[in-house]
């Protein structure tokens, strides 16, 4: 039965072998086992894509799939090689998803919640960065680094976080007792409109 299946699909295998070989080459280039610079990886990958474009007819029935691969590579091109110049930058969405997933797992474990806590929504831009930096084996930060931080940027972040926190507090007050909240809001509005 297996032999009959192989015999009936024998005409498809050369196309699959050609296209699969190109995909494997692309994976090897992007894996970058020699730790080449972004420019070197970009040059090698561009050469491979040029060969795929030139010899796409060898893929036979899979030529449209080769065209799609080339199109997707072109759309990701601007940010595809940045990870080779920045140390410890995750290379794929799966790596990034793992970082966020690990944070989500620990957040659930610590809080007992199934979903994200409201504080994560409000303060996530600061908490997530702190959690990712903390998870690194050798913490790259020391007291001198903290002392040299941009005070204006820190204050701007605090203002942004406080503004979001205030909006969440107002939403919670409205949900708990909407009529009292609206009366207070109306009173404040009237005071703004009327002269003193």
Phi, psi and omega per residue, in radians:
X1 nan -0.771 3.117
X2 -1.105 -0.729 3.137
X3 -1.120 -0.689 3.125
X4 -1.107 -0.708 3.099
X5 -1.105 -0.714 3.105
X6 -1.153 -0.692 3.134
X7 -1.131 -0.708 -3.103
X8 -1.264 -0.443 -3.134
X9 -1.817 0.153 -3.069
X10 -1.006 -0.567 -3.104
X11 -1.245 -0.347 -3.115
X12 -1.484 -0.401 -3.003
X13 -1.119 -0.678 3.125
X14 -1.058 -0.700 3.110
X15 -1.116 -0.774 -3.134
X16 -1.127 -0.745 -3.126
X17 -1.091 -0.714 3.140
X18 -1.136 -0.915 -3.097
X19 -1.144 -0.721 -3.135
X20 -1.141 -0.638 3.081
X21 -1.051 -0.730 3.110
X22 -1.139 -0.726 3.134
X23 -1.116 -0.705 3.098
X24 -1.123 -0.697 3.096
X25 -1.092 -0.746 3.124
X26 -1.066 -0.736 3.125
X27 -1.102 -0.707 3.124
X28 -1.135 -0.722 3.137
X29 -1.110 -0.794 -3.103
X30 -1.276 -0.434 3.083
X31 -1.165 -0.582 3.041
X32 0.955 1.073 -3.125
X33 -1.164 -0.383 -3.133
X34 -1.516 0.046 -3.131
X35 0.939 0.862 3.111
X36 -1.351 2.881 3.120
X37 -1.275 2.919 3.134
X38 -1.046 -0.689 -3.129
X39 -1.128 -0.691 3.125
X40 -1.165 -0.753 3.122
X41 -1.135 -0.734 3.128
X42 -1.039 -0.763 -3.128
X43 -1.110 -0.793 -3.138
X44 -1.116 -0.741 -3.106
X45 -1.185 -0.696 3.098
X46 -1.068 -0.697 3.098
X47 -1.099 -0.739 3.115
X48 -1.117 -0.766 3.135
X49 -1.123 -0.623 3.072
X50 -1.110 -0.731 3.103
X51 -1.133 -0.697 3.120
X52 -1.108 -0.722 3.137
X53 -1.147 -0.735 -3.096
X54 -1.203 -0.685 -3.042
X55 -1.890 0.397 -3.078
X56 -1.026 -0.489 -3.136
X57 -1.125 -0.397 3.103
X58 -1.179 -0.335 3.126
X59 -1.414 -0.058 3.049
X60 1.004 -2.101 -3.097
X61 -1.170 -0.288 -3.135
X62 -1.616 0.158 3.114
X63 -1.010 -0.703 3.065
X64 -1.088 -0.573 3.090
X65 -1.189 -0.632 3.074
X66 -1.135 -0.730 3.087
X67 -1.049 -0.736 3.123
X68 -1.114 -0.741 3.111
X69 -1.051 -0.749 3.121
X70 -1.135 -0.710 3.139
X71 -1.131 -0.787 3.135
X72 -1.144 -0.717 3.097
X73 -1.060 -0.697 3.122
X74 -1.136 -0.679 -3.112
X75 -1.236 -0.533 3.128
X76 -1.564 -0.085 -2.984
X77 -0.907 -0.811 -3.043
X78 -1.011 -0.615 -3.101
X79 -1.929 0.172 -3.006
X80 -1.275 -0.484 -2.984
X81 -1.968 0.049 -3.100
X82 -1.077 -0.580 -3.059
X83 -1.163 -0.307 -3.107
X84 -1.416 -0.323 3.119
X85 -1.730 -0.284 -3.117
X86 -1.902 2.076 -3.088
X87 -1.169 2.429 3.092
X88 1.136 0.237 3.050
X89 -1.406 2.181 -3.138
X90 -1.012 2.415 -3.048
X91 -1.503 -0.385 -3.072
X92 -2.301 2.903 3.058
X93 -1.095 -0.541 3.119
X94 -1.120 -0.694 3.098
X95 -1.126 -0.752 3.106
X96 -1.127 -0.722 3.127
X97 -1.090 -0.621 3.099
X98 -1.117 -0.730 3.122
X99 -1.076 -0.853 -3.129
X100 -1.187 -0.649 3.125
X101 -1.126 -0.700 3.108
X102 -1.121 -0.699 3.097
X103 -1.104 -0.779 -3.139
X104 -1.084 -0.711 3.127
X105 -1.068 -0.839 -3.122
X106 -1.170 -0.606 3.099
X107 -1.126 -0.763 3.109
X108 -1.138 -0.720 -3.096
X109 -1.134 -0.710 -3.120
X110 -1.282 -0.624 -3.052
X111 -1.694 -0.382 -3.079
X112 1.392 0.079 -3.129
X113 -1.476 2.657 3.039
X114 -1.440 -0.686 -3.132
X115 -1.803 -3.104 -3.137
X116 -1.269 2.491 3.090
X117 -1.272 2.663 3.126
X118 -1.074 -0.571 -3.141
X119 -1.119 -0.494 3.087
X120 -1.210 -0.661 3.109
X121 -1.155 -0.731 -3.078
X122 -1.313 -0.786 -3.015
X123 -1.991 0.328 -3.062
X124 -1.053 -0.632 -3.098
X125 -1.120 -0.448 3.092
X126 -1.673 -0.720 -3.064
X127 -1.190 -0.698 -3.109
X128 -1.164 -0.738 3.115
X129 -1.095 -0.755 3.128
X130 -1.109 -0.707 -3.127
X131 -1.172 -0.724 3.140
X132 -1.147 -0.734 3.128
X133 -1.146 -0.625 -3.129
X134 -1.207 -0.559 -3.075
X135 -1.278 -0.287 3.133
X136 -1.129 2.469 -3.062
X137 -1.016 -0.928 3.104
X138 -1.840 1.913 -3.075
X139 -1.097 2.131 -3.077
X140 -1.379 -0.069 -3.068
X141 -1.816 2.536 3.038
X142 -2.329 3.114 -3.090
X143 -1.059 -0.616 3.128
X144 -1.103 -0.647 3.117
X145 -1.123 -0.727 -3.139
X146 -1.177 -0.621 -3.140
X147 -1.203 -0.436 -3.087
X148 -1.648 0.185 -3.084
X149 -1.196 2.747 3.139
X150 -1.326 1.918 -3.047
X151 -1.141 -0.651 3.138
X152 -1.160 -0.732 3.113
X153 -1.141 -0.675 3.127
X154 -1.119 -0.764 3.131
X155 -1.140 -0.676 3.109
X156 -1.111 -0.699 3.092
X157 -1.118 -0.744 3.124
X158 -1.067 -0.754 3.130
X159 -1.087 -0.767 3.125
X160 -1.076 -0.774 3.137
X161 -1.153 -0.707 3.116
X162 -1.139 -0.652 3.111
X163 -1.119 -0.751 3.115
X164 -1.146 -0.695 3.130
X165 -1.103 -0.730 3.133
X166 -1.099 -0.716 3.113
X167 -1.082 -0.705 3.110
X168 -1.137 -0.689 3.125
X169 -1.108 -0.761 3.112
X170 -1.097 -0.699 3.111
X171 -1.100 -0.747 3.141
X172 -1.130 -0.743 3.118
X173 -1.103 -0.681 3.120
X174 -1.132 -0.742 -3.132
X175 -1.151 -0.658 -3.097
X176 -1.244 -0.757 -3.108
X177 -2.619 1.505 -3.012
X178 -1.181 -0.655 -3.095
X179 -1.148 -0.779 3.112
X180 -1.111 -0.721 -3.136
X181 -1.088 -0.768 -3.122
X182 -1.180 -0.630 3.089
X183 -1.105 -0.788 3.117
X184 -1.090 -0.707 3.129
X185 -1.129 -0.744 3.122
X186 -1.129 -0.705 3.119
X187 -1.081 -0.756 3.124
X188 -1.131 -0.686 3.131
X189 -1.144 -0.737 3.124
X190 -1.107 -0.693 3.110
X191 -1.111 -0.596 3.107
X192 -1.231 -0.603 -3.075
X193 -1.377 -0.767 -3.077
X194 -1.292 2.522 3.084
X195 -1.255 2.709 -3.101
X196 -1.226 nan nan
